[in-house]
Amino acid sequence: MTRKMNGISPAQKAAYLKQSREVMAKYDSFLKDNASFSKALIALSLLSLAAFITSMMKGA
């Protein structure tokens, strides 16, 4: 990796590292939001299933 970095100035390297950190932070935030959405969707599915089973038992 150091061989490839020899042709890059320290300022370019710093800018690249800063940009890559920003992109990774955005991606990490996206993953956390996506995980929260998935958990909410699973909880909603379980609640609707429980309501369905309850209504079936009352109807029987």
One Martini backbone bead per residue (centre of mass of N, CA, C, O) as a GRO file, in nm:
protein
   60
    1MET     BB    1   0.055   0.064  -0.017
    2THR     BB    2   0.303   0.256  -0.013
    3ARG     BB    3   0.361   0.252  -0.316
    4LYS     BB    4   0.098   0.400  -0.405
    5MET     BB    5   0.138   0.660  -0.209
    6ASN     BB    6   0.392   0.803  -0.335
    7GLY     BB    7   0.214   0.974  -0.564
    8ILE     BB    8   0.090   1.115  -0.310
    9SER     BB    9   0.003   1.369  -0.145
   10PRO     BB   10  -0.062   1.458   0.174
   11ALA     BB   11  -0.319   1.620   0.103
   12GLN     BB   12  -0.459   1.397  -0.062
   13LYS     BB   13  -0.458   1.185   0.158
   14ALA     BB   14  -0.622   1.346   0.367
   15ALA     BB   15  -0.872   1.387   0.188
   16TYR     BB   16  -0.932   1.090   0.144
   17LEU     BB   17  -0.964   1.008   0.443
   18LYS     BB   18  -1.190   1.206   0.508
   19GLN     BB   19  -1.393   1.104   0.297
   20SER     BB   20  -1.404   0.808   0.392
   21ARG     BB   21  -1.512   0.873   0.675
   22GLU     BB   22  -1.776   1.006   0.584
   23VAL     BB   23  -1.891   0.766   0.430
   24MET     BB   24  -1.886   0.565   0.668
   25ALA     BB   25  -2.076   0.730   0.850
   26LYS     BB   26  -2.320   0.722   0.660
   27TYR     BB   27  -2.340   0.413   0.642
   28ASP     BB   28  -2.376   0.362   0.944
   29SER     BB   29  -2.635   0.525   0.969
   30PHE     BB   30  -2.798   0.360   0.767
   31LEU     BB   31  -2.781   0.089   0.917
   32LYS     BB   32  -2.923   0.182   1.175
   33ASP     BB   33  -3.188   0.269   1.044
   34ASN     BB   34  -3.249  -0.006   0.912
   35ALA     BB   35  -3.261  -0.169   1.176
   36SER     BB   36  -3.494  -0.016   1.303
   37PHE     BB   37  -3.699  -0.077   1.082
   38SER     BB   38  -3.688  -0.386   1.104
   39LYS     BB   39  -3.782  -0.406   1.398
   40ALA     BB   40  -4.054  -0.267   1.355
   41LEU     BB   41  -4.162  -0.466   1.144
   42ILE     BB   42  -4.152  -0.719   1.322
   43ALA     BB   43  -4.333  -0.614   1.549
   44LEU     BB   44  -4.581  -0.565   1.371
   45SER     BB   45  -4.611  -0.857   1.274
   46LEU     BB   46  -4.652  -0.986   1.554
   47LEU     BB   47  -4.901  -0.822   1.635
   48SER     BB   48  -5.081  -0.910   1.396
   49LEU     BB   49  -5.068  -1.211   1.459
   50ALA     BB   50  -5.189  -1.195   1.742
   51ALA     BB   51  -5.457  -1.068   1.651
   52PHE     BB   52  -5.541  -1.295   1.463
   53ILE     BB   53  -5.544  -1.527   1.667
   54THR     BB   54  -5.748  -1.398   1.860
   55SER     BB   55  -5.980  -1.376   1.651
   56MET     BB   56  -5.996  -1.682   1.593
   57MET     BB   57  -6.063  -1.773   1.886
   58LYS     BB   58  -6.330  -1.607   1.914
   59GLY     BB   59  -6.472  -1.740   1.655
   60ALA     BB   60  -6.462  -2.058   1.764
   0.00000   0.00000   0.00000
